[in-house]
Amino acid sequence: MLDLPPDYWPIIALSIKVSAVAVGAMLPIAFALAWILARWRFPGRMLLDALVYLPLVVPPVVTGWLLLLLFGANGPIGRWLADWFGITLLFRWTGAALAAGIMAMPLMVRAIRLSIEAVDRRLEGAARTLGAGPLRVFLTISLPLSLPGVLAGVILGFARSIGEFGATITFVSDIPGETRTLPIAIYAALQAPGAEAVVTRLAIASILLSLTALLLSEVLARRMAAGVRSYRA
Amino acid sequence: MSVPRPAVTARPDPSPPATASTFRIDVWRDLGDRRIACRIDAGQGVTALLGPSGVGKTTILNMVAGLLRPDGGHIHVGDVPLFDAARGINVAPEHRRLGYIFQDARLFPHLRVRGNLLYGVRRSPDAAEALEEMARFLGIAGLLDRWPSTLSMGEAQRVAIGRALLTHPSCLLMDEPLASIDRARRTDILQLVERLRDEVGVPILYVTHDLAEAERLSAHIVQMDFE
């Protein structure tokens, strides 16, 4: 379709794998953060709010460097993971997923939080009067009603992950077949002379992937808006 | 507290004295410099809580239902203490067994009528039959597979009444169920409330701002007023 040389398809596959794992692993955390920010009132909420959105505004290289400090071989979390679980993230595709997940988190939290805030809390009260405890109210009312925002967050996060470059290359470097995702492959191709055709194809592939994700998210957002229903008078 | 309570007057019940009070309520809650308070001691049938808009009638119902915590006082329904500040009792709303009919019906938009009706029903072999019977009683048998967004307000209110009744509540709290319904359909719902009173025999605490409505339905009217 894109007339890519066969050895470039694995790059796209790796990008999709890294992004899917990044979003999948980040989703519960993003949902919990969105819930806390939308529903809880506590001292330090503004600080948490700021911390969540930090990856959006800090230079990605800095985020990658912080990940190196924390998850590197001598970092506190990195050493703990290696000692207890034998897990190494540095220079691995899983590390690329971690970097992509951190960078996607603010967008995911934002989308999910907006939809949690849009849930009519009076419906939760109605469910309580019908005999449902807090957990059942969450599972049968709050969660289903905020689902459109969760889906939008997943898609936005996925699109952001596909494009992730700075934190990833700082944290896990450029290792062909392991951490060379689409943007890193494009960057690497740009370094070599005469690779314009390949760069063009990879660029088109990444634009198509992201555009598809954004369009999907837009469709979902519209459906969500239409979902705010009222009774016919 | 120095904040005075609103005047609360109760008319004498002309019917023979009930064996026991269904509602024994004396609660208050302070909102800024205003105190919302109410005292009710009423037996079976419909007890109307009458008062102008904004006086805090819905606040009282929310306190009875457990959705809002009173600042003080007590709430007994039947012989069950649901809230008692002095004794530290505050039963969670899901354990109060009260059917609350909201002014705006408050159906769950992501569930069909059937799903809404069954929300508070424990799974049992009789559940389907109870649902069918309730749907016939309320005249909503043809609506079971519809989404709430496709219902008229009157239909939604019937579904809300069925949803509450199917949980076998010890009483019903109704918050101006006619307010959002066009005039032509109001008689239908009024007649339905009368059937609930006479045929089902469930005690009802009925909030309204309309004296005629209160007098038609209720032998016992509790008046709430601003200071």
Interface residues (C-beta under 8 A of the other chain):
Chain A: R122 L123 G125 A126 A127 R128 T129 L130 G131 A132 G133 T140 I141 P144 L145 G227 R229 S230 Y231 R232 A233
Chain B: N62 A65 G66 L67 A92 P93 E94 H95 R96 R97 L98 G99 Y100 F102 D104 A105 R106 F108 P109 H110 Y119 G120 W147 P148 S149 T150 L151 S152 M153 A156 R163 A164 T167 S180 D182
